């Protein structure tokens, strides 16, 4: 049909047409649709004008379909099924859903959240799979490119088109192995600066938050090792005299605390806010709303 026809056509007539072609009776079609027989007859008259075809013709024992009506039946069914699917897309049933949900987050954030998310998926959406995507140097671009569904992490400045909400707030701790020579001493700022440090750097360049704070007071520490993974950094700290500073919730998740001594950093690092971010194009999508609620509920169950 041409666009001009669509503007002038009552698409509700297609529902009546489908019933007429199935029932081959105006009376039965009217009963099926809950409308009066005269109303169904008027609809048939309008359909004949719309399609320039009789559609239903008299035959032995009732109506017969014209050749045009027979041709259009499969397309009509598919069209109505597509419209129904389009309208039902405003609802979402997790139990019937499938395919992946794609979460961009660091390895330790995945370690904190993934077990609870997996449990919730098994209960609410057993056919939905979880994919954890590691962040690159510009993680928000993954949202803009629709490469992931949500981002979980530190989001300080969200550009236009990116929505976010806070998930939890965390403070920082410094870890060193239990047998570290400095483990039984007070962790003063001077001692902190004398130690060698391992830091997590996703991009391999740039200063960590600790180093930004130190630089404001004209100080610096020795960053001896940079790695792209929190788990790697934790293992390095467990097997060497390097120390690392990280959010406390991540430390409790990654570190077997029998192997470590945990102390507050000897400088004010403030708090880190872990946020959930997504693109505005998905803000009102029922599947995406469900995903965000599931993540928020999983975080709430952590008691952070």
C-alpha positions as CSV (number, residue, x, y, z in Angstrom):
1,X,0.0,0.0,0.0
2,X,1.2,3.5,-0.8
3,X,1.8,6.0,2.0
4,X,-1.2,8.1,0.8
5,X,-3.4,5.0,1.2
6,X,-2.2,4.4,4.8
7,X,-3.1,8.0,5.7
8,X,-6.6,7.6,4.4
9,X,-7.2,4.0,5.5
10,X,-8.7,2.8,8.8
11,X,-6.2,0.1,9.7
12,X,-8.8,-1.4,12.2
13,X,-10.5,-2.7,9.1
14,X,-7.7,-5.2,8.6
15,X,-8.8,-6.9,11.8
16,X,-12.3,-7.2,10.4
17,X,-11.0,-8.4,7.1
18,X,-9.0,-11.1,8.8
19,X,-12.1,-12.4,10.6
20,X,-14.2,-12.2,7.4
21,X,-11.6,-14.2,5.5
22,X,-11.3,-16.8,8.2
23,X,-15.0,-17.2,8.9
24,X,-16.3,-16.6,5.3
25,X,-19.4,-15.2,7.0
26,X,-20.4,-11.7,8.1
27,X,-22.5,-13.0,11.0
28,X,-19.7,-15.3,12.4
29,X,-17.1,-12.6,11.9
30,X,-19.3,-10.0,13.8
31,X,-19.8,-12.5,16.6
32,X,-16.1,-13.3,16.8
33,X,-15.2,-9.6,17.0
34,X,-18.0,-8.6,19.4
35,X,-19.7,-6.2,16.9
36,X,-23.1,-6.1,15.3
37,X,-23.9,-7.8,12.0
38,X,-24.8,-4.4,10.3
39,X,-21.5,-3.0,11.5
40,X,-19.6,-5.9,10.0
41,X,-21.5,-5.5,6.7
42,X,-20.6,-1.8,6.6
43,X,-16.9,-2.8,7.2
44,X,-17.0,-5.3,4.4
45,X,-18.4,-2.6,2.1
46,X,-15.6,-0.2,3.0
47,X,-13.0,-3.0,2.5
48,X,-14.3,-3.7,-1.0
49,X,-13.8,0.0,-1.8
50,X,-10.3,0.1,-0.2
51,X,-9.1,-2.9,-2.1
52,X,-11.1,-2.5,-5.3
53,X,-12.1,-6.1,-5.0
54,X,-15.2,-8.0,-3.8
55,X,-13.1,-10.1,-1.4
56,X,-16.1,-12.3,-0.6
57,X,-18.5,-13.6,-3.2
58,X,-21.6,-15.7,-3.0
59,X,-21.1,-19.4,-3.5
60,X,-22.8,-22.7,-2.7
61,X,-23.3,-22.9,1.1
62,X,-21.9,-19.4,1.8
63,X,-19.2,-16.9,0.8
64,X,-16.2,-17.8,-1.3
65,X,-12.9,-15.9,-1.3
66,X,-11.9,-14.1,-4.4
67,X,-8.5,-14.7,-5.9
68,X,-7.2,-11.4,-4.5
69,X,-8.5,-12.4,-1.0
70,X,-6.8,-15.8,-1.2
71,X,-3.5,-14.0,-2.2
72,X,-3.6,-11.5,0.6
73,X,-4.4,-14.0,3.5
74,X,-0.8,-14.9,4.3
75,X,0.4,-11.3,4.2
76,X,-2.6,-10.2,6.2
77,X,-1.9,-12.7,8.9
78,X,1.8,-11.7,9.0
79,X,1.0,-8.0,9.1
80,X,-1.4,-8.4,12.0
81,X,1.1,-10.6,13.9
82,X,3.8,-8.0,13.3
83,X,1.5,-5.2,14.6
84,X,0.6,-7.3,17.6
85,X,4.3,-7.9,18.4
86,X,5.0,-4.2,17.9
87,X,2.3,-3.3,20.4
88,X,3.2,-6.1,22.9
89,X,6.7,-4.8,22.8
90,X,5.7,-2.3,25.5
91,X,5.4,-5.2,27.9
92,X,8.2,-7.6,28.9
93,X,8.0,-11.1,30.4
94,X,11.4,-12.1,31.8
95,X,10.4,-15.8,31.9
96,X,9.9,-15.7,28.1
97,X,12.9,-13.6,27.3
98,X,16.1,-14.8,25.8
99,X,19.4,-13.5,24.4
100,X,22.1,-11.8,26.4
101,X,22.3,-8.8,28.7
102,X,25.6,-7.0,28.2
103,X,27.2,-5.3,31.2
104,X,30.4,-3.2,31.0
105,X,32.3,-3.3,34.2
106,X,35.7,-4.0,35.8
107,X,36.7,-7.5,36.8
108,X,36.3,-6.8,40.5
109,X,32.9,-5.2,40.1
110,X,31.9,-8.3,38.1
111,X,33.1,-10.4,41.0
112,X,31.0,-8.4,43.4
113,X,27.8,-8.3,41.4
114,X,27.8,-11.2,38.9
115,X,27.0,-14.0,41.4
116,X,23.9,-12.2,42.6
117,X,22.9,-11.3,39.0
118,X,23.3,-14.9,37.9
119,X,21.1,-16.1,40.8
120,X,18.4,-13.5,39.9
121,X,18.6,-14.4,36.2
122,X,18.1,-18.1,37.0
123,X,15.0,-17.2,39.0
124,X,13.5,-14.5,36.8
125,X,14.8,-15.0,33.3
126,X,16.3,-18.5,32.9
127,X,16.9,-18.1,29.1
128,X,18.7,-14.8,29.4
129,X,22.5,-14.9,29.4
130,X,24.9,-12.6,31.1
131,X,27.9,-11.1,29.2
132,X,30.5,-9.0,31.1
133,X,32.4,-6.7,28.8
134,X,35.7,-5.1,30.0
135,X,35.9,-1.4,29.8
136,X,38.1,0.2,27.2
137,X,39.7,3.7,27.3
138,X,36.4,5.4,26.5
139,X,33.7,3.2,28.2
140,X,30.8,5.7,27.6
141,X,31.3,5.3,23.9
142,X,30.3,1.7,24.2
143,X,26.8,2.9,25.4
144,X,26.6,5.4,22.6
145,X,27.5,2.7,20.1
146,X,25.0,0.3,21.6
147,X,27.8,-2.2,22.2
148,X,26.6,-2.8,25.8
149,X,23.3,-2.4,27.6
150,X,24.6,-0.7,30.8
151,X,27.8,0.4,32.4
152,X,28.6,-0.2,36.1
153,X,31.4,1.9,37.5
154,X,32.6,5.4,38.2
155,X,30.8,7.9,36.0
156,X,31.7,11.4,36.9
157,X,30.6,13.4,33.9
158,X,27.9,11.9,31.7
159,X,27.5,13.5,28.3
160,X,24.1,14.3,26.7
161,X,22.2,11.2,26.0
162,X,23.7,9.2,28.9
163,X,21.5,8.6,32.0
164,X,22.9,7.4,35.3
165,X,21.9,6.7,38.9
166,X,24.0,6.0,41.9
167,X,24.3,2.3,43.0
168,X,26.5,2.6,46.1
169,X,29.2,4.6,47.8
170,X,32.5,3.2,48.8
171,X,35.6,4.2,50.7
172,X,39.2,3.1,50.1
173,X,41.5,0.7,51.9
174,X,45.2,-0.1,51.5
175,X,46.2,-3.8,51.3
176,X,49.5,-5.4,52.0
177,X,50.4,-9.1,52.6
178,X,50.2,-10.3,56.1
179,X,54.0,-10.9,56.3
180,X,54.8,-7.5,54.8
181,X,57.7,-5.8,56.7
182,X,55.4,-2.8,57.3
183,X,52.3,-4.8,58.3
184,X,52.7,-4.3,62.0
185,X,53.6,-0.6,61.8
186,X,51.2,2.3,61.7
187,X,50.6,3.3,58.1
188,X,51.7,6.9,58.2
189,X,51.8,9.1,55.0
190,X,55.6,9.0,55.1
191,X,55.6,5.2,55.3
192,X,52.9,5.0,52.6
193,X,55.1,7.1,50.3
194,X,58.2,4.9,51.0
195,X,56.4,1.7,49.9
196,X,56.2,0.4,46.4
197,X,52.7,0.3,44.9
198,X,50.8,-1.7,42.3
199,X,47.9,0.0,40.6
200,X,45.2,-1.0,38.2
201,X,45.3,0.9,34.9
202,X,42.8,-0.1,32.2
203,X,44.5,2.1,29.6
204,X,48.0,1.7,30.8
205,X,48.5,5.5,31.1
206,X,47.4,8.4,33.2
207,X,47.4,8.9,37.0
208,X,45.3,6.9,39.4
209,X,43.0,8.8,41.9
210,X,45.5,8.3,44.7
211,X,48.2,10.0,42.6
212,X,45.9,12.9,41.7
213,X,45.3,13.5,45.4
214,X,49.0,13.3,46.2
215,X,50.0,15.6,43.3
216,X,47.7,18.4,44.8
217,X,50.0,18.5,47.8
218,X,53.2,18.2,45.8
219,X,53.8,14.6,46.8
220,X,54.1,11.3,44.8
221,X,54.5,7.6,45.4
222,X,56.4,5.0,43.6
223,X,54.1,3.1,41.3
224,X,56.3,0.1,40.5
225,X,53.7,-2.1,38.6
226,X,50.7,-1.3,36.5
227,X,48.3,-4.0,35.5
228,X,44.9,-3.9,33.8
229,X,43.2,-6.3,36.3
230,X,42.2,-6.0,39.9
231,X,42.6,-9.7,40.4
232,X,46.1,-9.6,39.0
233,X,47.0,-6.6,41.3
234,X,45.6,-8.4,44.4
235,X,47.7,-11.5,43.6
236,X,50.8,-9.4,43.1
237,X,50.2,-7.7,46.4
238,X,49.7,-11.1,48.1
239,X,53.0,-12.4,46.8
240,X,55.3,-9.4,47.0
241,X,56.1,-6.3,49.1
242,X,54.0,-4.1,46.9
243,X,50.9,-2.6,48.3
244,X,47.7,-1.5,46.6
245,X,44.8,0.9,47.4
246,X,41.3,0.1,46.2
247,X,37.6,0.5,47.1
248,X,36.9,-1.5,50.3
249,X,34.0,-3.5,48.8
250,X,36.2,-4.7,46.0
251,X,39.0,-5.6,48.5
252,X,36.6,-7.7,50.6
253,X,35.5,-9.5,47.5
254,X,38.9,-10.2,45.9
255,X,41.1,-10.7,48.8
256,X,41.3,-13.7,51.1
257,X,41.8,-11.4,54.1
258,X,43.8,-14.0,56.0
259,X,46.6,-13.2,53.5
260,X,46.4,-9.5,54.0
261,X,46.5,-6.6,56.4
262,X,44.0,-3.9,55.6
263,X,44.4,-0.3,56.7
264,X,42.8,3.0,56.0
265,X,45.0,5.1,53.5
266,X,46.9,7.8,55.3
267,X,45.4,10.5,53.2
268,X,41.8,11.7,52.5
269,X,40.7,10.0,49.3
270,X,37.0,10.8,49.9
271,X,34.5,8.3,48.6
272,X,34.0,6.7,45.3
273,X,30.4,6.5,43.8
274,X,29.7,3.4,41.7
275,X,26.9,4.3,39.2
276,X,24.7,2.5,36.7
277,X,24.7,4.3,33.3
278,X,22.7,3.6,30.2
279,X,21.8,5.4,27.0
280,X,18.6,7.5,26.8
281,X,17.4,5.6,23.8
282,X,16.7,2.6,26.1
283,X,15.3,4.5,29.0
284,X,11.7,3.6,28.5
285,X,12.2,0.1,27.0
286,X,10.5,-2.5,29.2
287,X,13.4,-5.0,28.9
288,X,15.9,-2.3,29.9
289,X,13.8,-1.1,32.8
290,X,13.6,-4.7,34.1
291,X,17.4,-5.0,33.7
292,X,18.1,-1.8,35.6
293,X,15.7,-2.8,38.4
294,X,17.4,-6.2,38.7
295,X,20.8,-4.7,39.0
296,X,19.6,-2.2,41.6
297,X,18.0,-5.0,43.6
298,X,21.2,-7.1,43.4
299,X,23.3,-4.3,44.7
300,X,20.8,-3.6,47.5
301,X,21.2,-7.2,48.6
302,X,24.9,-6.7,49.1
303,X,24.3,-4.4,52.0
304,X,27.0,-1.9,50.8
